[in-house]
Amino acid sequence: MKRRNIEIMDTTLRDGEQTSGVSFSASEKLTIAQLLLEELNIDRVEIASARVSEGEFAAVKGIMEWANENNYTDRIEVLSFVDDGVSIDWMVNSGVKVQNLLTKGSLNHLTHQLKKTPEQHFSEITKVIQLAQSHGIATNVYLEDWSNGMRNSREYVYQYLDFITKQPVKRILLPDTLGVLTPVETFLFLTDLINKYPGVHFDFHAHNDYDLGTANVLEAVKAGVNGLHLTVNGMGERAGNAAMASAVAVINDFAPDLHIGIKESAIYSVSKLVETFSGIRIPSNKPIVGENVFTQTAGIHADGDNKNNLYFNDLLPERFGRKREYALGKTSGKANIEKNLQELGLKLNDADLKKVTQRVIELGDRKETVTKEDLPYIISDVLDSNLYAEKVIVESYVLMHAMGLRPSATILVSIDGEKFEENAQGDGQFDAFMKALTKVYKRKQRTLPQLIDYAVRIAPGSSSDALCETIITWKTGEKKFITRGLDSDQTVCAIKATQKMLNII
């Protein structure tokens, strides 16, 4: 069965740039345009609005120079206006060959914004199209506020389409400008026009004000539209536009009779680059491209994945250049930890795995961030704890560090059930802790080992709130031994490592 092709126009650089606070530089625009066309294989790219600024003009000119050299000229488009040819002059000077002419798709906009009759508007549109044609510029036409036009002034929409379909235009672009359409309306309105004007190329342009952008896209292609307008990460004014990643996945998975040429495997890398350039963070739960959307958290899900992939769906992360992960935290089960250990090439017996699982749950209860890279440290910490009985416990401590004053520590230590409290000052918080501890052991007529090396490390790629491991080397007589402490606080790590030393000696 031959599949019907759906043309995709990306408008990240035009409509997406209307996201509050976003302004791409000329070099960023060129880079994004190149990636959209060469990596994602987008059919068309709308890169700017005419007449905006000198900077925008320079950016567009640079993109067109590259496009001309690489045979992309006909795939680059610019939003233009019915303005007595000012936009056309701008396009001629910048080298653009396709205009997306903004016209009125509802009687409400025409009457109250332009204050013109349909006939006056149509006459001015005709002149712009003819002028563009004389300069070798092809025309697509936007019907601004088309969705409200279909709701409230459908006869005007028909009147407009009767006129515009007789003009030399390539595509008619139907935007849900205010994001008000429901999926049912989207299907009915588009089906109506496609039946009434067979053979006309219609594009649908969805906004996401009610979070219905992707649903409306699916209904639009079912109704028979020829093209869709999308943006990377759903960028756009207000709540944004229909998101590229979601729309592509939905069409590929739920509209098998349709074909789109976008390379799914490039979506994530392009998405992350646009995130960097725009400064607009991708929500962690955003479908396809969010940080957490391929992360299983519940242990039962990881267990199910081990048993015939019970919790997989068709949105396999590998499609989008990603991989499935298994979160570690208070809802983790043994299966989650086993999945992460497999990736690290580690294996534990059942008893040790149970202990490591319990420690991960304890850390999760404290809202610690636990990553796969932390697991070797946790394993080391847990297995170290199995080597001795805990006869010495640091029950409480207060560490003070104030500008202009020496750090101090007050500690409460239990040794074989007997409690000792001491206070000391030092060159740092841990040094003050050790001096206080030395006082305790003097009272017990015992000497502490010498600290000869102290190292702190965090897992590669971790952030400032990650778990860290403190590794302390001690010397008593001729013997050296090492203890480790694990926590998100560096000083607490050192205290935990010291408590292990106290129990070992």
C-alpha positions in Angstrom: 0.0 0.0 0.0 1.4 3.4 -1.0 1.5 5.8 2.0 0.3 9.4 1.7 3.1 11.8 2.3 2.7 14.5 4.9 4.9 17.6 4.4 6.4 19.1 7.6 7.3 22.8 8.0 9.3 23.7 11.0 8.7 27.2 12.4 11.0 27.2 15.4 13.0 30.1 14.0 9.9 32.2 13.3 6.9 31.3 15.5 9.1 29.5 18.0 11.2 32.6 18.5 8.1 34.3 19.7 8.5 32.4 22.9 8.9 35.0 25.6 12.5 35.9 26.2 13.9 34.1 23.2 16.1 35.7 20.5 18.4 33.6 18.4 21.6 35.1 17.1 22.4 35.0 13.3 24.9 32.2 13.8 22.4 30.2 16.0 19.7 30.6 13.4 22.0 29.4 10.7 23.1 26.4 12.8 19.5 25.4 13.6 18.4 25.8 10.0 21.2 23.5 8.9 20.4 20.9 11.4 16.7 21.0 10.6 17.3 20.5 6.9 20.3 18.2 6.9 20.0 16.2 10.2 16.2 16.0 10.7 15.3 16.2 7.0 12.5 18.7 7.5 10.7 19.5 4.3 10.5 23.2 4.8 11.8 25.7 7.3 10.1 29.1 8.2 13.1 31.2 9.4 11.8 34.7 10.1 9.2 37.5 9.7 10.0 40.1 7.1 10.8 43.7 8.2 11.5 42.8 11.9 15.0 44.2 12.3 18.4 44.8 10.7 19.7 41.8 12.7 17.0 39.6 11.4 17.7 40.7 7.8 21.4 39.8 8.2 20.5 36.4 9.7 18.1 35.6 6.9 20.6 36.8 4.2 23.3 34.5 5.7 20.9 31.5 5.7 19.9 32.2 2.1 23.6 32.3 1.0 24.1 28.9 2.5 20.8 27.6 1.1 21.7 28.7 -2.4 25.0 26.9 -2.2 23.4 23.7 -1.0 20.2 23.6 -3.1 17.8 24.4 -0.2 16.5 27.7 -1.6 12.9 26.5 -2.2 12.7 24.9 1.3 13.3 28.2 3.1 10.3 30.4 3.9 9.6 33.8 5.5 6.4 35.3 7.0 5.4 38.4 5.0 2.6 40.9 5.1 0.0 42.7 3.0 2.0 46.0 3.1 2.1 47.5 -0.5 5.2 45.5 -1.4 7.5 46.5 1.6 7.8 42.8 2.6 8.6 41.8 -1.0 11.4 44.4 -1.2 12.8 43.0 2.0 12.7 39.4 0.6 14.2 40.4 -2.7 17.2 42.0 -0.9 17.6 39.1 1.5 17.4 36.5 -1.3 14.2 34.6 0.0 12.2 32.9 -2.7 9.1 31.7 -0.8 6.7 34.0 1.2 4.1 32.9 3.7 1.7 35.8 3.3 -0.3 36.7 6.5 -3.9 37.4 5.7 -7.1 37.4 7.6 -9.0 34.1 8.1 -11.8 35.4 10.2 -14.3 38.2 9.6 -13.7 39.4 13.2 -10.0 40.1 12.5 -10.8 41.6 9.2 -13.5 44.0 10.5 -11.9 45.0 13.8 -8.2 45.0 13.1 -8.0 46.0 9.4 -11.4 47.7 9.3 -11.8 46.6 5.6 -14.3 44.8 3.5 -13.5 41.3 2.1 -13.3 42.8 -1.3 -10.7 45.4 -0.3 -8.6 42.8 1.4 -8.8 40.4 -1.5 -7.7 43.2 -3.9 -4.7 44.0 -1.8 -3.7 40.4 -1.5 -3.9 40.0 -5.3 -1.5 42.9 -5.8 1.1 41.4 -3.3 0.9 37.9 -5.0 1.4 39.5 -8.4 4.3 41.5 -7.2 5.9 38.5 -5.6 5.4 36.5 -8.8 7.2 39.3 -10.9 10.2 38.9 -8.6 10.3 35.0 -8.8 8.9 34.6 -5.3 6.4 31.8 -4.7 3.5 32.4 -2.4 1.8 30.4 0.4 -1.0 32.1 2.3 -1.8 32.1 6.0 -5.4 32.5 7.1 -4.8 34.1 10.5 -7.5 33.2 13.1 -8.9 30.6 10.7 -10.2 28.4 13.5 -12.4 31.2 14.9 -13.3 32.0 11.3 -14.7 28.5 10.9 -16.6 28.7 14.2 -18.1 32.2 13.8 -17.9 33.4 10.2 -17.7 30.3 8.0 -19.3 32.0 5.0 -16.4 34.5 5.0 -13.9 31.6 5.1 -15.7 30.1 2.0 -15.7 33.5 0.3 -12.0 33.9 1.0 -11.1 30.4 -0.2 -13.2 30.8 -3.4 -11.0 33.8 -4.1 -7.6 32.5 -3.0 -7.8 29.1 -4.7 -8.0 31.0 -8.1 -4.7 32.8 -7.3 -1.2 31.4 -8.1 -0.6 30.1 -4.5 1.2 26.9 -3.7 -0.2 26.2 -0.2 -3.0 27.4 2.0 -1.9 27.5 5.7 -4.7 27.1 8.3 -3.6 28.2 11.8 -5.4 27.6 15.0 -4.0 31.0 16.0 -5.4 31.2 19.5 -5.1 27.4 20.2 -8.9 27.1 20.7 -9.7 24.0 18.6 -10.8 20.7 20.0 -9.8 17.5 18.2 -13.4 17.0 17.0 -13.6 20.5 15.6 -10.2 20.1 13.9 -11.3 17.0 12.1 -14.7 18.4 11.1 -13.4 21.8 9.9 -10.6 20.3 7.9 -12.7 17.5 6.4 -15.2 20.2 5.3 -12.6 22.3 3.5 -10.8 19.3 1.9 -14.1 18.0 0.5 -15.2 21.4 -0.7 -11.8 22.3 -2.3 -10.3 19.0 -3.6 -6.8 19.2 -4.9 -5.8 22.2 -2.8 -2.7 21.8 -0.6 -3.7 22.6 3.0 -1.3 22.9 5.9 -2.5 22.9 9.5 -0.7 25.0 12.2 -1.6 24.0 15.8 -1.1 25.9 19.0 -1.1 24.3 22.4 -3.1 26.6 24.7 -5.3 23.7 26.0 -2.5 21.1 25.6 -4.4 19.7 22.6 -1.7 20.5 20.0 -0.6 16.9 19.4 -4.2 15.6 19.4 -5.3 18.2 16.9 -2.3 17.3 14.7 -3.4 13.6 14.6 -7.0 14.6 13.7 -5.7 17.0 11.0 -3.8 14.3 9.2 -6.7 11.9 9.6 -8.9 14.5 7.9 -6.5 14.7 5.0 -4.3 17.7 5.3 -1.1 17.8 3.2 1.2 19.5 5.7 1.8 20.4 9.3 3.6 23.2 11.1 5.7 22.2 14.1 8.4 23.5 16.4 11.3 21.9 18.2 10.4 21.5 21.9 6.9 23.0 21.2 8.4 26.5 21.4 6.1 29.4 20.5 4.0 32.2 21.9 1.9 31.6 25.0 1.7 27.8 25.6 3.7 27.2 22.4 3.0 25.3 19.2 2.5 21.6 18.5 5.8 19.9 19.4 7.9 18.3 16.7 8.9 15.2 18.7 5.4 14.3 19.9 3.7 14.9 16.5 6.3 12.8 14.7 5.9 9.9 17.1 2.1 10.0 17.1 1.9 10.0 13.3 4.5 7.2 12.9 2.8 5.0 15.5 -0.9 5.8 15.0 -1.3 6.7 11.3 0.4 3.8 9.4 -1.0 4.9 6.1 1.0 8.2 6.3 4.6 8.9 5.6 6.8 11.7 7.0 10.5 11.9 6.1 11.8 13.2 9.5 14.7 11.2 11.0 13.5 10.3 14.4 17.1 9.4 15.6 18.1 13.1 15.3 15.2 14.6 17.2 16.8 14.4 20.7 20.1 16.0 19.7 18.5 18.8 17.8 16.1 19.3 20.7 19.0 19.7 23.2 20.8 22.1 21.0 17.7 24.3 20.7 17.3 24.1 24.5 20.9 25.5 24.8 20.5 28.2 22.2 17.0 29.4 23.4 17.7 29.1 27.2 14.3 27.5 27.6 14.7 24.3 29.6 12.9 21.2 28.5 10.5 20.0 31.2 11.9 16.7 32.6 8.5 15.0 31.8 8.1 16.3 28.3 7.3 13.4 26.0 10.1 12.0 23.9 12.8 14.6 24.8 12.3 15.1 28.6 15.1 13.9 30.9 12.9 11.4 32.7 10.5 10.1 30.1 12.5 6.9 29.5 13.3 6.3 33.2 11.5 3.6 35.1 11.3 4.5 38.8 9.1 1.8 40.4 10.8 -1.5 41.1 7.8 -3.4 39.8 8.3 -1.9 36.4 12.0 -2.8 36.2 11.0 -6.4 37.3 8.4 -6.4 34.5 11.0 -5.3 32.0 13.1 -8.3 33.0 10.1 -10.5 32.3 9.3 -10.1 28.6 9.4 -6.2 28.6 6.0 -6.0 30.3 6.3 -2.2 30.7 7.6 -1.3 27.3 5.4 0.4 24.6 6.2 1.4 21.0 8.0 4.6 22.2 11.4 2.8 22.4 14.1 5.3 23.4 16.5 3.9 20.8 14.2 5.4 18.1 15.2 8.8 19.3 18.9 8.3 20.0 18.2 7.6 23.7 18.3 4.7 26.1 16.1 3.4 28.9 17.2 4.1 32.5 16.2 2.8 35.9 16.0 5.3 38.6 17.4 4.7 42.1 15.5 6.0 45.1 13.0 5.1 47.7 10.7 3.2 45.3 13.6 1.2 43.9 13.4 -2.5 44.1 16.1 -5.1 43.5 15.2 -5.2 39.8 16.0 -1.5 39.4 19.4 -2.0 41.0 20.1 -5.1 39.1 19.4 -3.2 35.8 21.9 -0.5 36.8 24.5 -3.1 37.9 24.2 -4.9 34.6 25.1 -1.7 32.8 28.1 -1.2 35.1 29.2 -4.8 34.6 28.7 -5.7 38.3 27.0 -8.6 40.0 26.1 -9.1 43.7 24.9 -12.2 45.5 21.3 -12.0 46.9 22.3 -11.1 50.4 24.5 -8.2 49.4 22.0 -7.0 46.8 19.3 -6.9 49.5 21.6 -4.7 51.7 22.5 -2.4 48.8 18.8 -2.1 48.0 18.0 -1.1 51.5 20.7 1.5 51.6 19.4 3.0 48.3 15.9 3.2 49.8 17.3 4.9 52.9 19.0 7.5 50.8 15.9 8.0 48.7 13.9 8.6 51.9 16.3 11.4 52.7 15.7 12.9 49.3 19.2 12.1 48.2 19.8 12.0 44.5 21.2 8.5 43.7 22.6 7.8 40.3 23.9 4.7 38.5 27.5 6.0 39.0 26.9 6.2 42.7 26.3 2.4 43.0 30.0 1.3 43.3 30.4 3.7 46.2 27.2 2.5 47.9 28.3 -1.1 47.4 31.7 -0.4 48.9 30.1 1.5 51.8 27.7 -1.3 52.5 30.2 -4.2 52.2 32.7 -2.3 54.4 30.0 -2.1 57.1 29.8 -5.9 57.2 33.4 -6.3 58.4 32.9 -5.2 62.0 30.4 -4.8 64.8 29.4 -1.3 65.6 30.6 -0.8 69.2 31.5 2.9 68.7 28.8 5.3 67.5 29.0 9.0 66.8 25.6 9.8 68.2 25.5 13.5 67.7 27.6 16.5 66.7 27.4 20.2 66.2 29.9 21.8 63.7 30.3 25.6 63.7 32.0 27.7 61.1 31.7 31.5 61.2 33.7 34.1 59.4 36.4 35.5 61.7 36.1 32.7 64.2 37.9 29.3 64.4 35.7 26.4 63.5 34.5 24.3 66.5 32.8 21.0 67.1 30.8 19.5 69.9 30.4 15.7 69.7 28.6 13.0 71.6 30.2 9.5 71.2 29.0 6.2 72.6 31.8 3.6 73.2 30.5 0.2 74.4 27.4 1.9 75.7 29.3 4.6 77.6 28.6 8.2 76.4 31.2 10.9 76.1 30.8 14.6 75.2 33.6 16.9 74.2 34.2 20.2 72.5 37.2 21.5 70.5 38.4 24.1 68.0 40.4 23.3 64.8 41.6 24.6 61.5 38.4 23.3 59.8 35.2 21.6 60.8 36.6 18.1 60.4 39.8 19.0 62.2 37.8 20.4 65.1 35.8 17.1 65.1 39.0 15.1 65.2 40.4 17.2 68.1 37.2 16.7 70.1 37.4 12.9 69.4 41.0 12.8 70.5 39.9 14.3 73.9 37.3 11.5 74.2 39.9 8.8 73.6 42.4 10.4 76.0 39.7 10.0 78.6 39.7 6.3 77.7 43.5 6.3 77.7 43.6 5.3 74.1 45.4 6.8 71.1 43.8 7.3 67.7 45.5 6.2 64.5 47.3 8.9 62.4 45.4 10.3 59.4 47.9 10.1 56.5 45.6 10.6 53.4 42.2 12.1 52.8 40.4 12.1 49.4 37.0 13.1 48.3 35.3 12.2 45.1 31.9 12.2 43.4 30.7 10.1 40.5 31.7 11.4 37.1 29.0 13.7 35.7 27.4 14.3 39.0 26.2 17.7 40.3 26.8 19.6 43.5 24.0 17.8 45.3 25.3 14.3 44.4 26.5 11.6 46.8 30.2 11.9 47.5 32.7 9.4 48.9 35.4 10.3 51.4 38.3 7.9 51.5 40.7 8.2 54.5 43.9 6.3 55.0 44.9 5.7 58.6 48.2 4.5 60.1 48.6 2.7 63.4 52.1 1.5 64.1 53.3 -0.1 60.8 49.8 -0.9 59.7 47.8 1.1 57.2 44.1 0.7 56.5 41.4 2.6 54.6 37.8 3.5 55.5 35.2 5.1 53.4 32.2 7.3 54.1 29.2 8.1 51.8 26.9 11.0 52.0 25.9 14.1 50.1 27.7 16.3 52.6 31.5 16.1 52.5 32.1 16.6 56.2 29.5 14.0 57.1 31.2 11.6 54.7 34.5 12.1 56.6 32.7 11.5 60.0 31.1 8.3 58.7 34.6 7.1 57.5 36.0 8.0 60.9 33.3 6.0 62.8 34.2 3.0 60.7 37.9 3.5 61.7 36.8 3.7 65.4 35.0 0.4 65.2 37.9 -1.3 63.3 40.5 -0.4 65.9 
